[in-house]
Amino acid sequence: MTTVTTQTTQVYQVFIKATPEAVWEAITKPDFTERYFYGARIENTPERHRSLGPDGSTWGDEPMYEFDPP
């Protein structure tokens, strides 16, 4: 006897009423990410992606592989 397991995938789509430039600012500037990511400061530059927790601890510090502003 063979058992077949079916896996489903849920896809979410989000619509943001903002310009591409405004969205880019919101996800790359620490002053904005602090507001949108529960106090975490996310610093994105063409060279690095760095995440800092609300207490200032480093959550991640990695090289940036792709940086493509609108």
N, C-alpha and C positions, 0 to 999 in steps of 0.2 A: 504494500500500500504506500502511495506517495502523497505527501502533504504539500500543498501549494500555498505559499504565503504571498499575499498581495500587499504591496507597499504603495501608499499614496504620498504625493508631495503637495504641500500647501504653498501657494505662491501669494505673497502680499504685494500690493501695489499702493504706493503712497503718492498723493498729489499735494504739492506744496505751492501755495499761492505766493510765489516770489520769483524774482528774476534769477537766472543762473548765477549772476554775480553775487547776489545777496545770499544764496545758498552756499556758494563757495566761501564767502566771508564767515558764515555761521559755522562751517566745519573746519576752517583752517586758522582762525584767530582765537587765541586763548581767552580773551575777554568774552567772546560769544560762547565758546564751548563750555565755559564754566557755568553759564546760564542754562544751557541745553542738556548737559551731561552730568547733572546732579553734583556740581561743584568741582568736577574733574577738569583740569586744564590740559587741553590737547594742543600741542605746538607742532604745526606742520610747516616745514620749509622744503625747498627743493632738495635739500641734503638729508634731512632727518624727520622722523616721526617720533615724538616724545609725549608720553602720557604721564601726568602728575595727578595723584589723588587729592581729594579735598584737604588732606592734612599736609600736602607738599611732598609726600613720599613718591618715589618714581615707580610707576606701574609698568612702564615700557620705554625703551629707548632703542630705536632701530633705524637703519638706513632707509631713506625714501627711495623706492624703486621707480615710481612714476608720479609725476606732479604736473597736471595738465589743467591750468585754470581756464575758465571760459573766455 
